Amino acid sequence: MRRLPLCRRKPTMPVGDKLQPLNRYRVRHAFTLVELLIVIGLILLLAGITLRVGSAMWQQSEIRRTQAAMDLLETALLEWEVESGRSLTWQSSDYGQLGSRDDFDMHDPWIDSNCEDSTDVYLISELLEVLNRNPKSRAILAKIDSDLLYRYPESGQPRPSWITPNSAAAAELSNYGGRLVLLDAWEMPIYATHPGVVVPPSVDPVGKIDSDGTELTHLELKYGAAPNRRMRFVSAGPDGQFGHQAPAESVCGIDASTHDALVEASKDNLLSDVDTTN
């Protein structure tokens, strides 16, 4: 007996009192423009948050890296003083000729009429040379990240970016060829700030006397006080600008806006930690 093929009937579903065919392949709608904009906005927001967090973490890492280098420099200086049995000495531009001593360890840098473009940058190079003569201090300095040590070029080679052309520092560069300078994590040299001299009773001080009984030097005015008659180190910080903590308009010949800009630039400077106890 021949079997007839069965006819397939569309599945139905009740709608009210009637049976309607069931469409098992429903049409899927795409995202609307509003939905796409919302998704894109969320992605951009999350990306922005991630970048800000990552940037902040990177900056904190660079701050710790710079602080560690300055701490090692401070430790090397302390070791030098322990081994030498005395504090580091430097010749003051104000009172260096008053005494008979002529064997100062370092020279006091001078400041020019622009108040910012001076040879302060070379003080750290002189300090590194002094410390490297002591084996124990040299061993401590060897722990500094080698990427933060820069050697000044010999005569005729390109100058480093922080030496301004036709400046006092540029004029002195030939005398520092081959000498080391310590950089911060943002590739700017770390400066050294030393306290002023103890003014003899018979001499009127040129500047103010600060809390440790020494004259407040132009370095301390620019980069922060060196407490307890101890040298202090300063980094320009993330913005790469040292600025000036107390610029004097009458001396430097600057206007109010320049004054404020110099003070603002100094706010992110990093200072080394020094023992301020007596």
C-alpha positions, 0 to 999 in steps of 0.5 A: 500500500502506497503511503502518501507524504504527510503535509507539515503544518505550520505551528500555531499559537492561539491569539484570542479565539484564532490560531495564528502561525508561529514565526520561529525566526524573529527579526533581530534589531540592530543597536540604535544610534542612542545605544551606540553613543552610550556604549562609546561614551562608557568606553571612553570614560573607562579609558580616561579613568585608566589613563589617569590612574596609570599616569598617577601611578607612573608619576609616583614611581618616578617621584620615588625613584628620584627621592631614592637617588637623593637619599643615597646622595645624602647618605654618601655625604653623611658617610664622607663627613663621618670618615673626615671627622668634619662637615663639608666646607665651601667658600662663600662668595660673601665671606670667603676672603675674611678668613685665612682658610684656603682649602675649602672642599667646594666653591660657592656658585655665583648668581647673575643679574637674571637670578635664574640663569647661574652656575648653580647647576655645577655644584652637584658635579663638584660634590660628586667629585668630592664624595667619590674620593672617599671609598665608602661614599663611592660605594654608596653612590654606586647604588644610584640608578646608572640611568640617572647619572649623566657625564658632561660632554667634552669641548665641541660636543652638543651641550645638554638641554638644561644649559641655556646658550650664551648663559653663564652656565654655558660659558663654564661648560668647557670646565666641566667636560667629562664630569658627572651630574645626577639627574632626576627621573625627568632628566633634569639635573638635581641641584645642591642647596647649601646653608650660608656661613656663620657670620662673624660678630664683627661683620654685618650680614649681607642677607637675612639670618635663618633659623640655624644661625647662618646667613640665608643664601640665594640658593636657599631663597630659590630652592628651599632652606638647608636646615641645621647647617646641612646641605640639601638636594632639590629636584625640579619635579615633574614639570622640569622647572625649578622656579623660585620660591622667593624672587625679588622683583627689585633685584631680578627686574621681573614683573608680578606675573613672572614672579607668580609663575616662578613661585608656582613652578617651585611648588612641585619641587622635591627636596631631600630629607635631612636630619634637622635635629641639633 
